[in-house]
Amino acid sequence: MLHDDGLGGSQATAVASGGVRPSEFREIQSMAHDIFGLELKTGKEALVGARLGKRVRELGLKDISDYLGHVKQDHSGLELAGLIDALTTNFTSFLREPVHFKLLRDRILPGLAGRQTYQIWSAGCSTGEEPYSILFETAETLGDTKLGAMKLLATDISTRALKAASEGIFPVARLKELPDSWRKRYFQRGTGQQEGMVRVRPEWRARVQFERLNLMEDLSRMPRCAVIFCRNVMIYFDKPTQERLVGQFAARLDPGGWLLIGHSEGLMGVRHDLEYVMPAVYRKPGAGR
Ligand SMILES: C[S@@+](CC[C@H](N)C(=O)[O-])C[C@H]1O[C@@H](n2cnc3c(N)ncnc32)[C@H](O)[C@@H]1O
């Protein structure tokens, strides 16, 4: 059981909670919520302690209190990005939640094929598997000549994840969900020191625009979208934050545009103006359908 240690914190409590004192945990909770929309539930002290403890050691600092001071002093925002990296998971995979890619292939893309131009946005793209899957699926479904009409934006708050995404380098094993023909067409194999790794071919990488973005910001500068993927991101947000974000997405969607969220998320208890299509799929009402 965890006890509030009141004045400055007893060593025992800090150790029991993975090195985080209750007062520090509360500070991390409110920073995570106010800046990133993250809801860190009480009970996560040990996890937070373990993850931030790693960062404390990497930076050669004394303890978590020192680390929080360091985060506040770093006006570049880089350490804040490190903090969120430590608090969230970047787990992702190619063709994750295949139902969405089937829907893209069978319904969404055929409906966009006649357009001069349209935008797809992977919001919370992590290390890039999601936007690259969208790109490959679109190329396969519509063919190369029609691919030019699609603009593909991929954003994440994590600079580390975005760097990996734009480099497009993955261990071969991560491609196990992809057909052989896709592996050949979209990736080059590493040799020498890069043996066992693959890289998305440069001409395909160039088709994705990667950008750092905190989804807590005002999103009115973001482009109008035919499709927004925001999957397994809102899982960390509380209901009011989810509601605000879904409202912002709805405002960025074209009439008839699609919002795809993670299957474990659902918008139960979240007010919005989108139509429910099927689990984890919503659509903006209106023309263009
Ligand atoms: C579990 S990954 C999901 C990746 C991908 N969408 C998928 O479903 O496989 C969640 C991503 O959300 C990002 N994220 C969390 N909070 C965010 C925020 N406030 N703004 C932007 N991205 C955020 C994390 O950095 C992480 O890369």
PDBQT file of the ligand as one rigid body, heavy atoms in Angstrom, charges set to zero:
ROOT
HETATM    1  C1  LIG A 301       0.683   3.318 -28.836  1.00  0.00    +0.000 C 
HETATM    2  S1  LIG A 301       1.264   4.511 -30.000  1.00  0.00    +0.000 S 
HETATM    3  C2  LIG A 301       0.086   4.254 -31.328  1.00  0.00    +0.000 C 
HETATM    4  C3  LIG A 301       0.726   4.258 -32.698  1.00  0.00    +0.000 C 
HETATM    5  C4  LIG A 301      -0.223   3.974 -33.869  1.00  0.00    +0.000 C 
HETATM    6  N1  LIG A 301      -1.225   5.005 -33.981  1.00  0.00    +0.000 N 
HETATM    7  C5  LIG A 301      -0.852   2.620 -33.738  1.00  0.00    +0.000 C 
HETATM    8  O1  LIG A 301      -2.051   2.514 -33.426  1.00  0.00    +0.000 OA
HETATM    9  O2  LIG A 301      -0.162   1.614 -33.897  1.00  0.00    +0.000 OA
HETATM   10  C6  LIG A 301       0.708   6.034 -29.263  1.00  0.00    +0.000 C 
HETATM   11  C7  LIG A 301       1.450   7.253 -29.785  1.00  0.00    +0.000 C 
HETATM   12  O3  LIG A 301       0.754   8.422 -29.348  1.00  0.00    +0.000 OA
HETATM   13  C8  LIG A 301       1.695   9.440 -29.107  1.00  0.00    +0.000 C 
HETATM   14  N2  LIG A 301       1.089  10.464 -28.238  1.00  0.00    +0.000 N 
HETATM   15  C9  LIG A 301       0.720  10.359 -26.939  1.00  0.00    +0.000 A 
HETATM   16  N3  LIG A 301       0.245  11.523 -26.478  1.00  0.00    +0.000 NA
HETATM   17  C10 LIG A 301       0.307  12.400 -27.518  1.00  0.00    +0.000 A 
HETATM   18  C11 LIG A 301      -0.038  13.774 -27.674  1.00  0.00    +0.000 A 
HETATM   19  N4  LIG A 301      -0.520  14.495 -26.652  1.00  0.00    +0.000 N 
HETATM   20  N5  LIG A 301       0.147  14.342 -28.882  1.00  0.00    +0.000 NA
HETATM   21  C12 LIG A 301       0.649  13.615 -29.911  1.00  0.00    +0.000 A 
HETATM   22  N6  LIG A 301       1.007  12.329 -29.836  1.00  0.00    +0.000 NA
HETATM   23  C13 LIG A 301       0.836  11.712 -28.643  1.00  0.00    +0.000 A 
HETATM   24  C14 LIG A 301       2.851   8.686 -28.448  1.00  0.00    +0.000 C 
HETATM   25  O4  LIG A 301       4.071   9.418 -28.567  1.00  0.00    +0.000 OA
HETATM   26  C15 LIG A 301       2.863   7.373 -29.242  1.00  0.00    +0.000 C 
HETATM   27  O5  LIG A 301       3.787   7.403 -30.302  1.00  0.00    +0.000 OA
ENDROOT
TORSDOF 0
